[in-house]
Amino acid sequence: MGSTSLSEDYRLCLERELRRGRAGVCGDPSLRAVLWQILVEDFDLHGALQDDALALLTDGLWGRADLAPALRGLARAFELLELAAVHLYLLPWRKEFTTIKTFSGGYVHVLKGALSEDLLTRSFQKMGYARRDNHRLTVTAPPPACQLVQVALGCFALRLECEIMDEVLTQLGTSLLPAEALLAARRASGDVASCVAWLQQRLAQAEDPPPPLPPRSSPAALRCALDLYRDLGEEEGSEEEASLYGGSLPGTVSPPPEPAFEEPLWEQSAQVWGVGGPAWEAPADSPPYSTFEEEPEPAPFSFLSLRQELGQPSDLAGPEGFPEHSCLQPGAPAFGEPLRHTWLARSRVDALAGAPRAGS
């Protein structure tokens, strides 16, 4: 299968997805499997699809201490470049796709995090973009549709190549090796097994063997959905949008963010007590809130119960018959007798009647 046939199959895949209401990178599993197998057996196909493919791979991997995360970041960059070319091919009338903001989250954290500025500019020039100023790339003259398809297909193939080399590192058992050794092994081998054997032979001749590959999460956990509108994942360490166009586009709706996990109250002592305050921890046998018995509702207010608490009805008499207040301890300095009796009686009557105090 030549590059012309692959381009036609890729174009049909994009248009078929567009009829289904999806304008994005190629996700056809059969085309992916076919291209994967061809690339494994013939690394030089990259050069036929994209003339600077080897330069892009070398630039993205050169000097990286650990090639596994570098390959994942490079695959995301190729996916974003593929998406930009697909948008121009499928939706050329959308004006928002004709301007790329070089300060957007997708450009800064995904593209520039993996590739050099010169290679990025060259890749966008193939799509018809030219630098307008220090912050924008704009389409000055749209290229032919077949050229956009070829650029998108080349980025799709480079994305698959990153996955192939990641599979090689998984079978090899380490990702800490020079980038030039991995690329040389890929060009010299005809399948993944022979590539792994070539690298094992080279690593065995080295004085210091590389450390083993650290445990990895499942591919589904490593694979985060990437489009031009969502926020970047945690691995980019940024809350900016992964958009080349600098914001959400009309008609795109982002799902509401998941509510953040809130720590239990006893783990928020720094917020409750203030910085440097005492830290309170719940006892080990403390039951959860839901297991506490509900407190009984208070009894309704009654004047009769209040009268019983205050004393006998004679206690409500005037100043002459009002007894000593319980809060006045023996020997404490007393008010003047008329003033004290008047104040106590007034307070008692106000409490029963609910009248506002004077001066309150």
Number of C-alpha atoms within 10 A of each C-alpha: 8 10 15 12 10 17 20 14 13 23 22 13 16 21 17 15 16 14 9 8 9 11 18 21 24 23 13 13 9 9 14 15 11 12 18 17 12 16 20 21 16 16 19 15 19 20 13 14 23 19 12 16 19 16 11 21 21 15 17 24 24 13 12 16 14 16 23 22 15 19 23 17 23 26 25 22 27 25 25 28 24 26 23 25 28 25 19 22 24 18 13 14 11 11 10 16 18 20 19 25 20 21 16 20 27 30 23 17 21 24 25 17 17 24 20 13 12 8 15 17 14 14 19 20 17 16 27 21 22 19 17 13 10 9 11 17 22 19 20 14 10 16 16 11 16 13 17 24 23 24 23 31 27 26 28 25 25 26 22 21 22 21 18 20 23 19 15 24 22 16 16 19 17 18 25 17 18 15 21 13 13 20 17 13 21 27 15 14 18 16 19 20 12 15 24 23 16 19 19 13 10 12 15 11 9 9 7 8 12 14 11 11 16 10 7 9 9 8 8 8 8 11 12 13 10 18 20 21 20 21 18 23 16 9 10 15 9 13 12 18 22 28 28 29 25 21 17 16 14 7 6 9 10 10 7 6 6 6 6 6 6 8 8 9 12 13 14 15 17 14 12 14 12 11 9 9 11 11 14 14 11 11 8 6 6 9 10 7 7 7 8 9 7 7 6 6 6 6 6 6 8 9 11 10 10 12 15 10 9 13 10 10 9 10 15 18 13 13 18 11 12 16 14 11 10 7 7 10 10 8 6 8 8 10 10 8 11 10 10 16 20 14 13 18 20 16 15 15 13 14 14 14 10 9 10 10 10 7 4 4
